[in-house]
Amino acid sequence: MSIEKLAVDLQKLIDEKMNAFSFLGKKAKEQAKRLEKTHQEMSAILHELKPVESLIKAQHPEKAELFDALLGYKDEK
């Protein structure tokens, strides 16, 4: 088999992998947008509950770190 033929075959494999990579990249970007929207919605809910934050954290201590992150999330935007 010639080097030229091997190079053509290799390029086909590279193109297939890059197409798959690009497809997954587009899916990841779409999922990131949905996740961003979900975080915004969750953050808005927590900001509404801010006056009773200590009560919520006491009732759901396993989520306290998440609550803090989401409360800070809206402050960053």
Residue pairs with C-beta under 8 A, 6 or more apart in sequence:
39 70
39 73
40 73
40 74
40 77
42 70
43 70
43 71
43 73
43 74
44 74
46 53
46 67
46 70
46 71
46 74
47 71
47 74
49 56
50 71
53 67
53 71
56 67
57 63
57 64
57 67
60 67
